[in-house]
């Protein structure tokens, strides 16, 4: 029984190294059904983290980020701050290295009297671009 678990675990590791993460998870799951070894569980959780990171990187798209930011700006001008926040959230997910959506979302939070959240966004904005004046306002 243990030899089977070791073999299946080895196949899971091989697929992980080949960057075929779906098959890797499949084989780690098979190994776990034989025996819930903490080492296999840790390796499986590492593969799951790799999958999430890969999905996150695939989701990044600066052009769509700009589109969402523009939609958020329109909602902000209309005074619909909660809706604007949703668009800025999407812009941040699409391009987390852009400092402007953080500043814009902080302005929305300020209008909604959520000063703690506004400060967090301002801090992130300043972290990304210390020369951006609006991050300090």
C-alpha positions as CSV (number, residue, x, y, z in Angstrom):
1,X,0.0,0.0,0.0
2,X,2.8,2.5,0.9
3,X,4.7,1.7,-2.3
4,X,1.6,2.7,-4.3
5,X,1.3,5.9,-2.4
6,X,5.0,6.7,-3.0
7,X,4.6,6.0,-6.7
8,X,1.5,8.1,-7.1
9,X,3.2,10.9,-5.1
10,X,6.2,10.7,-7.4
11,X,3.9,11.1,-10.5
12,X,2.4,14.1,-8.8
13,X,5.8,15.6,-8.3
14,X,6.8,14.9,-11.8
15,X,3.7,16.7,-13.2
16,X,4.4,19.6,-10.9
17,X,7.9,19.9,-12.3
18,X,6.5,19.7,-15.8
19,X,4.1,22.6,-14.9
20,X,1.1,20.4,-15.5
21,X,-0.5,21.4,-12.3
22,X,-4.0,19.9,-12.9
23,X,-2.6,16.4,-13.3
24,X,-0.3,17.0,-10.4
25,X,-3.2,17.8,-8.1
26,X,-5.0,14.7,-9.4
27,X,-2.2,12.4,-8.5
28,X,-1.6,14.1,-5.1
29,X,-5.3,13.5,-4.4
30,X,-5.0,9.9,-5.3
31,X,-2.0,9.6,-2.9
32,X,-3.9,11.2,-0.1
33,X,-6.8,8.8,-0.5
34,X,-4.4,6.0,0.4
35,X,-3.0,7.7,3.4
36,X,-3.2,11.3,4.7
37,X,0.5,11.9,5.0
38,X,1.2,15.5,6.2
39,X,4.1,15.8,3.7
40,X,1.8,15.0,0.8
41,X,-0.7,17.5,2.1
42,X,2.0,20.2,2.2
43,X,3.1,19.4,-1.3
44,X,-0.5,19.5,-2.6
45,X,-1.1,22.8,-0.9
46,X,2.1,24.2,-2.6
47,X,0.7,23.1,-6.0
48,X,-2.6,24.8,-5.2
49,X,-0.8,28.0,-4.4
50,X,1.0,27.7,-7.7
51,X,-2.3,27.3,-9.5
52,X,-3.8,30.4,-7.8
53,X,-0.7,32.4,-8.7
54,X,-0.8,31.3,-12.3
55,X,-4.5,32.2,-12.5
56,X,-3.8,35.6,-10.9
57,X,-1.0,36.3,-13.4
58,X,-3.2,35.2,-16.3
59,X,-5.9,37.7,-15.2
60,X,-3.6,40.7,-15.4
61,X,-4.5,42.9,-18.3
62,X,-3.5,46.7,-18.2
63,X,-5.8,47.6,-21.1
64,X,-8.9,46.2,-19.3
65,X,-7.6,47.8,-16.1
66,X,-7.8,51.2,-17.9
67,X,-11.3,50.5,-19.1
68,X,-12.5,49.6,-15.6
69,X,-10.8,52.7,-14.2
70,X,-12.6,54.9,-16.7
71,X,-15.9,53.3,-15.8
72,X,-15.1,54.0,-12.1
73,X,-14.3,57.6,-12.9
74,X,-17.7,58.0,-14.6
75,X,-19.5,56.6,-11.6
76,X,-17.4,58.8,-9.3
77,X,-18.5,61.9,-11.3
78,X,-22.1,60.8,-10.9
79,X,-21.7,60.5,-7.2
80,X,-22.1,56.7,-7.1
81,X,-19.1,56.0,-5.0
82,X,-20.0,52.4,-4.0
83,X,-20.3,51.5,-7.6
84,X,-17.1,53.3,-8.5
85,X,-15.3,51.2,-5.9
86,X,-16.3,48.0,-7.6
87,X,-14.8,49.2,-10.9
88,X,-11.7,50.3,-9.2
89,X,-11.4,46.9,-7.5
90,X,-11.5,45.3,-10.9
91,X,-9.0,47.7,-12.2
92,X,-6.6,46.9,-9.3
93,X,-7.1,43.1,-9.9
94,X,-6.3,43.6,-13.6
95,X,-3.2,45.7,-12.9
96,X,-2.0,45.6,-9.3
97,X,1.1,47.6,-10.1
98,X,-0.8,50.7,-11.2
99,X,-1.0,53.3,-8.4
100,X,-3.9,55.5,-9.8
101,X,-6.8,53.1,-9.1
102,X,-5.7,52.9,-5.4
103,X,-5.8,56.7,-5.2
104,X,-9.2,56.8,-6.9
105,X,-10.6,54.1,-4.6
106,X,-9.2,56.0,-1.6
107,X,-11.2,59.1,-2.8
108,X,-14.4,57.0,-2.9
109,X,-13.7,55.6,0.6
110,X,-13.2,59.2,1.8
111,X,-16.6,60.3,0.3
112,X,-18.2,57.3,2.0
113,X,-16.5,58.2,5.4
114,X,-14.4,55.0,5.4
115,X,-11.2,56.7,6.4
116,X,-9.4,53.6,7.5
117,X,-9.8,51.9,4.1
118,X,-8.9,55.2,2.4
119,X,-5.6,55.3,4.4
120,X,-4.8,51.8,3.4
121,X,-5.3,52.6,-0.3
122,X,-3.2,55.8,0.1
123,X,-0.4,53.9,1.7
124,X,-0.5,51.4,-1.1
125,X,-0.5,54.2,-3.7
126,X,2.5,55.8,-2.1
127,X,4.3,52.5,-1.9
128,X,3.8,52.0,-5.6
129,X,4.7,55.6,-6.6
130,X,6.1,57.8,-3.9
131,X,6.2,60.9,-6.2
132,X,2.4,60.8,-6.9
133,X,1.1,63.8,-5.0
134,X,-2.6,62.6,-4.8
135,X,-1.5,59.7,-2.7
136,X,-0.7,62.0,0.1
137,X,-3.9,64.0,-0.1
